[in-house]
C-alpha cells in the first residue's frame, strides 16, 4: 500500500513539475527561449552598470571578465529567487485543487522550486558553454564539484519556500514583502561585486549568508578550486533549513482548506 501511494505521489509530482515548466511559456511565441532571453537582458544591464559605468576592478575578478564573473553567480540567483517566488504563490494558485483532492501539499513546493532550478539550470549550462567559447577559464570539473552545493541550495530554497508559503496562506502580505526582501538579499550577496571589496566587519556578516557563500564557491570551483570542509557545514545548514521548513509547512497544511 505504501509503495502504491509513493508511486502515485511521484507521478503527481512529475505532472506538477511538467506543468510548472510548460505553463509559464504557454502561448509565448518564443517558448522556452524566453527562459534564456530575459536573464541575458538582466545580465547585459548589470554588466553595463557595474562593469562599465561603476567599473569593478579587474584585479578583483579572479581572472574573469566582468560579464563572466557576473554570469556564473547570476543564474544560481535566478534559481533561488524565482524558486521562492513560485513556491510562495503555489498554494493560493492551486486552491481549487487543494480543496478537492487529498495529496501531500509539499509536492507543489517541490515542483515550483524544481521547475525554476531545471529551467535556469539549463540556462546556466548554455551560458557556461558560451563563456568557454568566449575564452573564459571555465573548469568543467568544477561544475561537477559544484553539484553538491547546488543540491544544498535547492534544499535551502525548498525549506525557506515551504515556510514562507505556509505563512502566506495566513498572511497574504508575504508575497509583496518577499519582493523587497529579495532585492535586499541580491545586493547583500556578492553577485555583482567580489566579496573582497566589502570592508570588515560587513564581510564577515555577509559570509554567514548561505547564498553568498554558495555563489562565491561556484566561482571558485569553476575557476579550478577544490572542495573544502566548510562546504559540509554549508550543506548541513541547508539540510536543516529544508527539514525545519517542511516541518513547519506540514504543521500548517492541514488547515489550508479552511484558510484558502
QUISUL-V77821 format. One line per field, one symbol per residue. phi: phi as a letter, one per 20 degrees, with the letter a starting at -180 (. if undefined). Layout:
phi = ???
This chain:
phi = .ffffffffffffgfffffffeffdfnefelffffdffffffgffffffeedfelfgffedmneffffgffgeffgfggfffgfffffeffffdgffffdcebffffffffffffffffffffffffffffffenffeefffffffgffffffffffffffffffffffecfefffffgffffffgeedfeebfffeeffeffffffffgfffffffgffffdofdfcffffffffffffffffffffgffegfeggfee
